Amino acid sequence: MAYSREIFLEAQKQIESRRMKAEHELDQRRAELYSREPRAEEIERELVRISVNAGRAVLSGKDKTSSLNALREKSLGLQKELADILDKNCFVPNFLEPWYTCEKCRDTGNIDGRMCECLKQLLRQTAYEQLNMISPLSLCSFESFSLEYYSKDETVMGGRSVYDYMSRVLNYCRRYADNFGEYSDSLLFTGGTGLGKTHLSLSIAGEAINKGYGVIYVSAPDILSRLESKQFGGRASERMDDERLLQECDLLILDDLGTEFITKFTQSAIYNIINSRLNSSKPVIISTNLTVKELEEHYGSRLVSRIVGMLSRIDFFGSDIRQLKRLKK
């Protein structure tokens, strides 16, 4: 996948920061060792001199076999002495080597001219983060989800109280997050505003991120506005890259579907994103304030029938919690 220059530079910056951190920490460890064991510094300097002399001998073109053997024997003896010093001070054998985040590329991002997997992962993560930044919401947690705003007197499906019903919804979402995987079910959260749809979807996102999955959370108005501005602003390739990320991330959370300004472009973009994820069995969580009938009016029966048929629907009930909180103050 192609990435914008901005994303690539940010990922490269993080790789360089990792390398500099590893090398700085090595300098600190080396200084600590030298303060305890001055002989260690002498050994390292002598090893450098031996390496230089060996290189010169090879480049001279003369038969230096005996000299090289002598240098090799001396080097091995010094290395053994240095290893004994490290062991005496209870330091690990690689104490005097950089501890890179990625040992394969030594935090350069490249292996033999090819991009390392660590840099590819950073590029994906940076792209996810930039998409997530268009939402002003911070991640919520299950612990901060309060049931106190749901009525114990009002009843809904099967005669259960709203409180009992929503406690079941909370437990379902916890289990979903606990067991989340690459091919988890997709979910459809429906119900009025302020009932906890966004809070629980973001709680799931937080758990998935903690497990190492690539998660993108976007509100439909924000992401569609972004895609549309790129499409008609001469940056169609960037729009396609964003759509690909939305289609390929481990979990996509599409919040407030139906509150965006509906155009032919937004209808097409929504269809492509959702349909692609469903076809590849990649989980998506969609939240909407609209009824199924209203969704059909916005997006047509073709897409909505797939959403209803392939997503596990969870209805949210109660009163607008945001208003209840304001009244409580």
Beta strands, then each sheet from edge to edge (+ up, - down):
strand 1: 110-111
strand 2: 114-115
strand 3: 186-190
strand 4: 215-219
strand 5: 251-257
strand 6: 284-288
strand 7: 311-315
sheet 1: 1+ 2-
sheet 2: 4+ 5+ 6+ 3+ 7+
end
